[in-house]
């Protein structure tokens, strides 16, 4: 017998059906996949384990469930006991800029509660983070929420970051609308790669206005956007963090009518104590940036 098939049968029997089991299995798997693998288990055993509608275990299914239930029911307790004998592990995913600029301060706060812990960091977009969560390779993900997350994930939006243009202080541009009225925009756009949520939203809004203005210089941090704008290479696009000033040599030009970038945190299933601590500290850190 395949141990994974037995695990899926355990959840189906425990939650009285395949649809309910899918909502409780602690990793991403779709209903057809569960149904197919249970069918293979039944085929290997040569018996029907349960009636589908209405759900009811067969005598063979009840016997199998009674045999495997103590093992699978105690797995979480065994894992916690084993993990408790070593330093806790925190597995976190976030965009590159967040890992560089904000996560170190976050981890210092976590270390106040957990002086020793093992750490695993992943550079990830929202889509990447969702895959890592479903594969149980991370505990938490900080992400710019561009679209509705996949079913089964917990999501907590925390902060909205307005999009703005950055120009040198003496630049004549004071209103972004004057750019959209031009036949073409000659200034170079300096921004993050086009797949980043802020850039995606910016280009979507430009398209609705019938404007074409694509990145001429792509960088991976706000500091680099500011650097190249300050050195006269073009106009920058950034999502501003409230309370965090830009370089004194630059000026922000608001993008009226452009939606903000929403930053939130995602997780799946029950969090470990250190992940719960990290989630609370993420909320505390981001709350400091709210106006």
Buried (B, 14 or more C-beta within 10 A) or exposed (E): EEEEBBBBBBBBBBBBBBEEBBEEBEEBBEEEEBBEBBEEBBEEBEBBBBEEEEBEBBEBBBEBBEEBEEEBEEEEEEEEEEEEEEEBBBBBBBBBBBBBBBBEEBBEBBEEBBEEBEBEBBBBBBBBBBBBBBEEBBBBBBBBBBEEBBEBBBBEEBBBBBBBBBBBEEBEBEEBEEBBEEEEBEBBBBBBEEEBBBBBBBBEBBEEEEBEBEBBBBBBBBEBBBBBBBEEBBBBBBBBBEEEEBBEEBBBBBBEEBEBBBBBBBBBBEBBEBBBBBBEBBEEBBEEBEE
